[in-house]
Each structure stands twice: as C-alpha cells, then as structure tokens.
Amino acid sequence: MQQGRSADELLDIVDDQDRVVGQALRGEATARRLRHRCVFVLARDPEDRIFVHRRTAEKLVFPSLYDMFVGGVVGAGESYDEAAGREAEEELGVTGLSPTPLFRFLYESRDHTWWSAVYETRTPADVSPQADEVAWHAFLTEAELTARLPEWTWVPDGLAAWQRLTLWRSGSGS
C-alpha cells in the first residue's frame, strides 16, 4: 500500500491498548497529539553495521535530527508489517527487504504519542536513500553508534526505541 508522506496522509487513531478508535489526517494527528502507529526498522548491512542518518530539514516531525532507524507512520488500514517493509524499502532505496518484527511499545512525550513496532532487517550496503527523507547517511558499527549517542542530537522516539532494543536484547525487558 503506497502512502503519502504529507500532512494529508490518513492514519488510524488508536487507544492505549493499540485498538483503532478513529482516523485523522497526519497533520491533525500531530497537531492534536492523537495516538497513532509508527514503525522503526534497524537496517544492518552485510558487515553488520547499522544504517544511521540525519533527517532532512523539511520533515514534519523531528527535522534535521539523527536517527538509527528508518521508518515512519503506519497508514490507515495498513499493518505494521506492511508499513515496515514499505518504509524500509522507500527510505533505503532498495527492494526485497523482509523486516523481522521484534517488539512493540507505547511512545509518549509531551508533544507526541504513538504505538511503535520495532523491526530489524538486512540491507545491501549499496543503498540510495530518499533525498526528501535523508540529508546524510552512513553505516556505523554498534560501537561507533554508541560513541555518537552523547555527541549528536537524536530523534527522541528513535532514541527511546534504541534504549528499549538494547534492554530487549539483554533480556531485561521490552
């Protein structure tokens, strides 16, 4: 399912149990802090390095910040799995990806709230990220990424997903 990337994209609005309770346009959902769904896909190349990027200044949410995930909102009627595959392929500029679901969590901040599904996928190192999504990118080892966590300004939801992924991998929770 191809979804638009604008404030006019239709989203399912969900409750605190991730049940659909309505629909709204993305711009309205953002402006009114309506809970919706998002996917986070950690993309690793054949050398096990992680795709890291800086978002473009034109992004509706968290412009110009760094992220260790590709992903985005889940469109109305779209499944998490469909959105993860679509977003990963669109943002990385590759085809044939099969993101593996890991876990879900509820992200909430003063300004935003969404149910978040975290995935992981393997991607070729030769990617062609979307110019309107990605201003800069590189593949970093996990050690290089960890070293940059205090140095760069990260998207807060991606940082929360990274922290939860780290705990999930250690068996300490989800």
C-alpha positions as CSV (number, residue, x, y, z in Angstrom):
1,M,0.0,0.0,0.0
2,Q,1.6,3.2,-1.1
3,Q,1.1,6.0,1.4
4,G,1.6,9.8,1.0
5,R,4.2,11.4,3.2
6,S,2.4,14.7,3.8
7,A,0.2,16.1,6.5
8,D,-2.7,14.9,4.3
9,E,-1.9,11.2,4.9
10,L,-4.8,9.3,6.6
11,L,-3.8,7.5,9.8
12,D,-5.7,5.2,12.1
13,I,-6.0,6.7,15.6
14,V,-5.5,4.1,18.4
15,D,-6.1,3.9,22.1
16,D,-3.7,3.0,24.9
17,Q,-4.2,-0.7,24.0
18,D,-3.4,-0.1,20.3
19,R,-7.1,-0.6,19.2
20,V,-8.3,1.6,16.3
21,V,-10.8,4.2,17.6
22,G,-10.9,6.5,14.6
23,Q,-9.0,8.1,11.8
24,A,-7.4,11.5,11.2
25,L,-5.1,13.2,8.8
26,R,-1.4,13.1,9.8
27,G,-1.2,16.9,10.3
28,E,-4.2,16.8,12.6
29,A,-2.9,13.8,14.5
30,T,0.4,15.6,15.0
31,A,-1.2,19.0,15.9
32,R,-3.7,17.4,18.4
33,R,-1.4,14.8,19.8
34,L,-3.6,11.9,18.6
35,R,-2.1,8.5,19.2
36,H,-1.4,6.6,16.0
37,R,1.1,3.9,14.9
38,C,4.7,4.0,13.7
39,V,7.4,1.5,12.7
40,F,11.1,1.6,13.5
41,V,13.4,-0.6,11.3
42,L,17.0,-1.1,12.3
43,A,18.8,-1.8,9.0
44,R,22.1,-3.7,9.1
45,D,24.5,-4.1,6.1
46,P,26.4,-7.4,5.3
47,E,29.2,-6.3,7.7
48,D,26.6,-5.9,10.5
49,R,26.9,-2.1,10.5
50,I,23.8,0.0,11.3
51,F,22.4,2.5,8.8
52,V,22.4,5.9,10.6
53,H,21.1,9.1,9.0
54,R,20.2,12.7,9.6
55,R,16.7,13.6,8.7
56,T,16.0,16.5,6.2
57,A,15.1,19.9,7.5
58,E,11.7,19.6,5.8
59,K,10.5,16.6,7.9
60,L,7.1,17.2,9.6
61,V,8.4,15.7,12.9
62,F,12.0,15.9,14.3
63,P,13.6,17.7,11.3
64,S,17.4,17.7,10.9
65,L,17.9,15.2,13.8
66,Y,19.9,11.9,13.6
67,D,18.2,8.5,13.7
68,M,19.4,4.9,13.8
69,F,16.1,3.6,12.4
70,V,14.3,4.1,9.2
71,G,10.5,4.0,9.3
72,G,7.5,6.2,9.8
73,V,3.8,6.3,10.3
74,V,1.5,3.3,9.6
75,G,-1.2,4.4,7.1
76,A,-4.9,3.9,7.8
77,G,-5.8,0.2,7.2
78,E,-2.1,-0.7,6.8
79,S,-0.5,-3.4,9.0
80,Y,2.7,-2.8,11.0
81,D,4.5,-5.4,8.8
82,E,3.3,-3.7,5.6
83,A,4.5,-0.3,6.8
84,A,7.9,-1.7,8.0
85,G,8.6,-3.2,4.5
86,R,7.3,-0.1,2.7
87,E,9.2,2.4,4.8
88,A,12.4,0.5,4.8
89,E,12.4,0.0,1.0
90,E,11.4,3.6,0.3
91,E,13.9,5.2,2.7
92,L,16.8,3.0,1.8
93,G,16.1,2.9,-1.9
94,V,16.3,-0.9,-2.1
95,T,13.8,-3.7,-2.8
96,G,13.2,-7.2,-1.5
97,L,13.6,-6.4,2.2
98,S,11.8,-8.5,4.8
99,P,12.0,-6.7,8.2
100,T,11.7,-9.1,11.2
101,P,9.3,-7.9,14.0
102,L,11.0,-7.7,17.4
103,F,8.6,-6.0,19.9
104,R,6.1,-3.1,20.3
105,F,6.0,-0.3,22.9
106,L,4.0,2.9,23.5
107,Y,6.0,6.0,23.0
108,E,4.7,9.1,24.8
109,S,6.2,12.5,25.2
110,R,4.7,16.0,25.9
111,D,4.2,16.5,22.2
112,H,3.7,13.1,20.7
113,T,2.2,9.6,21.3
114,W,2.3,6.5,19.2
115,W,2.4,2.8,19.3
116,S,5.7,1.7,18.0
117,A,6.7,-1.6,16.3
118,V,10.4,-2.2,16.2
119,Y,11.9,-4.3,13.4
120,E,15.3,-5.4,12.1
121,T,16.3,-6.1,8.5
122,R,19.4,-6.8,6.4
123,T,20.1,-4.5,3.6
124,P,22.8,-4.3,0.9
125,A,25.5,-1.7,1.7
126,D,24.8,0.0,-1.6
127,V,21.7,2.0,-0.7
128,S,20.1,5.0,-2.3
129,P,18.2,6.9,0.4
130,Q,15.4,9.2,-0.5
131,A,16.6,12.7,-0.8
132,D,13.5,14.2,0.7
133,E,13.9,11.9,3.8
134,V,17.6,11.6,4.4
135,A,20.1,14.5,4.3
136,W,23.2,12.4,5.3
137,H,23.8,8.7,6.0
138,A,26.5,6.2,6.8
139,F,26.8,2.6,8.1
140,L,28.3,2.6,11.6
141,T,29.4,-0.2,13.8
142,E,27.4,-0.6,17.1
143,A,30.5,0.8,18.9
144,E,30.7,3.8,16.6
145,L,26.9,4.4,17.1
146,T,27.2,4.1,20.8
147,A,30.1,6.6,20.9
148,R,27.9,9.2,19.0
149,L,24.9,8.9,21.2
150,P,26.0,11.7,23.5
151,E,27.6,13.7,20.7
152,W,24.7,14.0,18.2
153,T,21.1,15.2,18.6
154,W,18.9,12.1,18.0
155,V,15.2,11.9,17.4
156,P,13.7,11.2,20.8
157,D,11.4,8.4,19.7
158,G,14.3,6.6,17.9
159,L,16.5,7.0,21.0
160,A,13.7,5.5,23.1
161,A,13.4,2.6,20.7
162,W,17.2,2.1,20.7
163,Q,17.2,2.0,24.5
164,R,14.3,-0.5,24.6
165,L,16.0,-2.6,21.9
166,T,19.2,-2.7,24.0
167,L,17.2,-3.8,27.1
168,W,15.2,-6.3,25.0
169,R,18.4,-7.9,23.6
170,S,19.9,-8.2,27.1
171,G,16.7,-10.0,28.3
172,S,15.9,-7.1,30.7
173,G,12.5,-6.2,29.2
174,S,10.7,-4.7,26.3
